[in-house]
Amino acid sequence: MIHKVDLNCDMGESFGAYRMGNDEEILDYVTSANIACGFHAGDPSTMRKTVKLALEKNVGIGAHPGLQDLVGFGRRNIALSPQEAYDLTIYQIGALYGFVKAEGGRLQHVKAHGALYNMAVKNTALSEAIAEAVYKIDPELVLFGLSGSEITKAGEKIGLRTANEVFSDRTYQRDGSLTPRTESNALITDPGIAIDQVIRMVKENKVATVENTDVDLQAETICIHGDGVHALDFASEISRSLKEAGINLVKVSEFI
């Protein structure tokens, strides 16, 4: 059996006057980039630079809208209505869409960031507001969401293509949600364990939870994080390991 999966990474999360971390190098190993749109991180110059790099390396470009919380990096829960979620999603997609169009490219997908993503995972109203915003901008866009979450359900309901997302470096709860970052066992720091988890998710559609039970999921796109100390090494290693396991890395728009 031939397995295909997209490998995505959050990018453009620095600011124009500073070096963009390992973004340029990591783009050699991923197939999709989620580019910050200025609310939780990033700025216009960084957005432009990241878009250009992604286009040069034929990496699918996605808008990465988050909560307006630079200090908290968009990872703090902030109460907002579905209308506010719709508005901030429209606003941020529109900003990145402009840079992509100006550079002669095409926006591929949208993936909510941080707390906005995690809140929407279980909140139907927020998920439907985000999905509606994506659909009204361009119904051809792919909506990324945690596998089996309200986000993917909302996308399917409105008529979007959706990509079920799994995480390489996060642990899972019994209900299929991610372990909150506030808990000590939320992150997987051993690259070998993270890679074994990903390969099993792609090939068996299962993941072991922190309670030592299995939950079913779909793995159509894998998230890796580009802001860690060893992010570049991990990107290289997971790319190589997936290919060695017979898993083809393909832009999500080419098989969803």
C-alpha positions as CSV (number, residue, x, y, z in Angstrom):
1,M,0.0,0.0,0.0
2,I,1.3,3.5,-0.9
3,H,1.0,6.0,1.9
4,K,0.9,9.7,1.2
5,V,1.1,12.5,3.8
6,D,1.8,16.2,3.9
7,L,4.4,17.6,6.3
8,N,3.6,21.1,7.6
9,C,5.5,23.6,9.7
10,D,4.5,26.9,11.4
11,M,6.7,29.6,9.9
12,G,7.2,33.4,9.7
13,E,6.9,33.7,13.4
14,S,9.7,36.3,13.9
15,F,9.9,39.9,13.0
16,G,11.4,41.8,10.0
17,A,14.6,43.1,11.7
18,Y,15.6,39.7,13.0
19,R,16.7,36.5,11.3
20,M,13.9,34.1,10.5
21,G,15.2,31.2,12.6
22,N,15.6,28.1,10.6
23,D,12.7,28.8,8.2
24,E,14.7,28.8,5.0
25,E,16.5,25.5,5.8
26,I,13.4,23.8,7.1
27,L,11.5,24.6,3.9
28,D,13.8,22.0,2.2
29,Y,12.1,19.2,4.2
30,V,8.4,20.1,4.5
31,T,5.7,20.2,1.9
32,S,3.5,22.9,3.4
33,A,4.1,26.1,5.4
34,N,1.7,27.8,7.8
35,I,2.7,31.5,7.7
36,A,1.9,33.7,10.7
37,C,-0.3,36.7,9.7
38,G,0.7,39.3,12.3
39,F,-1.7,38.7,15.2
40,H,0.3,36.1,17.3
41,A,3.6,36.7,15.5
42,G,5.1,37.9,12.2
43,D,4.8,41.2,10.4
44,P,4.5,42.4,6.8
45,S,8.1,42.1,5.9
46,T,8.4,38.6,7.4
47,M,5.3,37.5,5.7
48,R,6.6,38.7,2.3
49,K,10.0,37.0,2.8
50,T,8.5,33.7,4.0
51,V,6.0,33.6,1.0
52,K,8.9,34.2,-1.4
53,L,11.0,31.4,0.1
54,A,8.1,29.0,0.1
55,L,7.3,29.7,-3.6
56,E,11.0,29.3,-4.5
57,K,11.0,25.8,-2.9
58,N,7.6,24.8,-4.2
59,V,6.1,24.4,-0.7
60,G,2.3,24.9,-0.3
61,I,1.5,28.1,1.5
62,G,-1.1,28.4,4.2
63,A,-2.4,31.3,6.3
64,H,-1.9,30.8,10.0
65,P,-4.4,33.1,11.8
66,G,-4.2,33.4,15.6
67,L,-5.5,35.4,18.5
68,Q,-4.3,39.0,18.8
69,D,-1.8,38.2,21.5
70,L,1.8,38.9,20.6
71,V,3.0,38.7,24.3
72,G,1.4,35.3,24.8
73,F,2.3,34.1,21.3
74,G,-1.3,33.3,20.7
75,R,-1.3,30.4,23.1
76,R,-3.4,32.0,25.8
77,N,-7.2,31.4,25.7
78,I,-9.1,34.7,25.1
79,A,-12.8,34.7,25.1
80,L,-14.3,35.7,21.7
81,S,-17.5,35.3,19.9
82,P,-18.0,33.3,16.7
83,Q,-18.4,36.7,14.9
84,E,-15.0,37.9,16.2
85,A,-13.4,34.6,15.2
86,Y,-14.9,35.0,11.7
87,D,-13.6,38.6,11.5
88,L,-10.1,37.9,12.6
89,T,-9.8,34.9,10.3
90,I,-11.0,36.9,7.3
91,Y,-8.6,39.8,8.2
92,Q,-5.5,37.6,8.6
93,I,-6.2,35.4,5.5
94,G,-6.7,38.5,3.5
95,A,-3.3,39.9,4.6
96,L,-1.4,36.8,3.6
97,Y,-3.5,36.3,0.4
98,G,-2.3,39.7,-0.8
99,F,1.4,38.8,-0.4
100,V,0.9,35.4,-2.1
101,K,-0.9,37.0,-5.0
102,A,1.7,39.8,-5.4
103,E,4.4,37.2,-5.7
104,G,2.5,35.2,-8.3
105,G,1.5,32.3,-6.1
106,R,-1.7,30.7,-4.9
107,L,-2.8,30.2,-1.3
108,Q,-3.2,26.5,-0.6
109,H,-4.7,26.2,2.9
110,V,-5.6,27.7,6.3
111,K,-4.7,26.5,9.7
112,A,-5.7,28.3,12.9
113,H,-2.9,28.8,15.4
114,G,-2.4,28.0,19.0
115,A,-5.3,28.8,21.4
116,L,-7.6,29.6,18.5
117,Y,-7.0,26.2,17.1
118,N,-7.4,24.4,20.4
119,M,-10.5,26.3,21.4
120,A,-12.1,25.5,18.0
121,V,-11.2,21.8,18.3
122,K,-14.1,21.3,20.7
123,N,-16.2,24.4,20.0
124,T,-18.6,23.9,17.1
125,A,-19.6,27.6,16.9
126,L,-16.0,28.8,16.7
127,S,-15.1,26.1,14.1
128,E,-18.1,26.9,11.9
129,A,-17.1,30.6,12.0
130,I,-13.6,29.8,11.0
131,A,-14.8,27.5,8.2
132,E,-17.2,30.0,6.9
133,A,-14.5,32.7,6.7
134,V,-12.2,30.3,4.8
135,Y,-15.0,29.3,2.4
136,K,-16.1,32.8,1.7
137,I,-12.6,33.9,0.8
138,D,-12.0,30.9,-1.5
139,P,-13.9,27.6,-1.4
140,E,-10.9,25.9,-3.0
141,L,-8.8,26.4,0.1
142,V,-8.0,23.4,2.3
143,L,-8.9,23.7,6.0
144,F,-6.4,22.0,8.4
145,G,-7.8,20.7,11.7
146,L,-7.0,18.2,14.4
147,S,-8.1,14.8,13.2
148,G,-11.7,14.1,14.2
149,S,-12.2,17.6,15.6
150,E,-15.0,20.1,15.2
151,I,-12.8,22.0,12.8
152,T,-12.7,19.3,10.2
153,K,-16.4,18.6,10.7
154,A,-17.2,22.3,10.2
155,G,-15.1,22.4,7.0
156,E,-16.7,19.3,5.5
157,K,-20.2,20.6,6.4
158,I,-19.7,23.9,4.5
159,G,-18.1,22.2,1.5
160,L,-14.4,22.7,2.0
161,R,-11.6,20.2,1.5
162,T,-10.2,19.3,4.9
163,A,-6.9,17.8,6.0
164,N,-6.9,15.8,9.2
165,E,-3.8,16.9,11.1
166,V,-1.6,15.0,13.6
167,F,1.2,16.2,15.7
168,S,4.7,14.6,15.8
169,D,5.9,16.1,19.1
170,R,2.7,16.2,21.2
171,T,1.0,13.6,23.4
172,Y,-2.6,12.7,23.0
173,Q,-5.6,12.4,25.4
174,R,-8.2,9.6,25.4
175,D,-10.7,11.7,23.5
176,G,-8.2,12.3,20.7
177,S,-7.3,15.9,21.8
178,L,-3.8,17.1,22.5
179,T,-2.4,17.2,26.0
180,P,-2.5,20.9,27.1
181,R,0.9,22.5,27.0
182,T,0.4,23.4,30.7
183,E,0.9,19.8,31.6
184,S,4.4,18.3,32.0
185,N,3.9,15.4,29.6
186,A,2.5,17.5,26.8
187,L,5.6,17.5,24.6
188,I,7.6,14.6,23.2
189,T,11.2,15.6,23.3
190,D,12.8,12.3,22.1
191,P,13.0,12.4,18.3
192,G,12.9,8.6,18.0
193,I,9.6,8.4,19.9
194,A,8.1,11.2,17.9
195,I,9.0,9.6,14.6
196,D,7.7,6.2,15.7
197,Q,4.4,7.8,16.8
198,V,4.1,9.6,13.4
199,I,4.8,6.5,11.3
200,R,2.2,4.5,13.3
201,M,-0.4,7.3,12.9
202,V,0.1,7.3,9.1
203,K,0.3,3.5,8.6
204,E,-2.1,2.3,11.2
205,N,-4.4,5.3,11.8
206,K,-3.8,4.9,15.6
207,V,-2.0,6.7,18.4
208,A,-1.2,5.7,21.9
209,T,-2.6,8.1,24.6
210,V,-1.0,9.2,27.9
211,E,-3.5,6.7,29.5
212,N,-1.9,3.9,27.5
213,T,-4.9,3.3,25.3
214,D,-5.2,3.6,21.5
215,V,-7.4,6.1,19.7
216,D,-8.2,6.1,16.0
217,L,-7.4,9.0,13.8
218,Q,-6.6,10.0,10.2
219,A,-3.2,11.4,9.3
220,E,-3.3,13.5,6.2
221,T,-0.9,16.2,7.3
222,I,1.8,16.1,10.1
223,C,2.7,19.2,12.0
224,I,6.3,19.8,13.1
225,H,7.3,22.9,15.0
226,G,10.1,25.2,13.6
227,D,10.8,27.2,16.8
228,G,12.7,24.5,18.8
229,V,16.4,24.4,19.4
230,H,16.7,21.2,17.3
231,A,14.0,22.0,14.9
232,L,16.1,21.8,11.7
233,D,17.7,18.5,12.7
234,F,14.2,17.1,13.5
235,A,12.8,18.3,10.2
236,S,15.6,16.5,8.3
237,E,15.3,13.4,10.4
238,I,11.5,13.0,10.2
239,S,11.5,13.6,6.4
240,R,14.2,11.0,5.9
241,S,12.5,8.5,8.3
242,L,9.1,8.8,6.6
243,K,10.6,8.2,3.2
244,E,12.5,5.2,4.5
245,A,9.2,3.8,5.9
246,G,7.7,4.0,2.4
247,I,5.6,7.1,3.1
248,N,5.6,9.7,0.3
249,L,5.7,13.4,1.2
250,V,3.3,15.3,-1.0
251,K,1.7,18.8,-0.8
252,V,-1.8,18.4,0.7
253,S,-3.5,20.1,-2.3
254,E,-2.2,17.3,-4.6
255,F,-4.0,14.4,-2.9
256,I,-6.9,15.8,-0.8
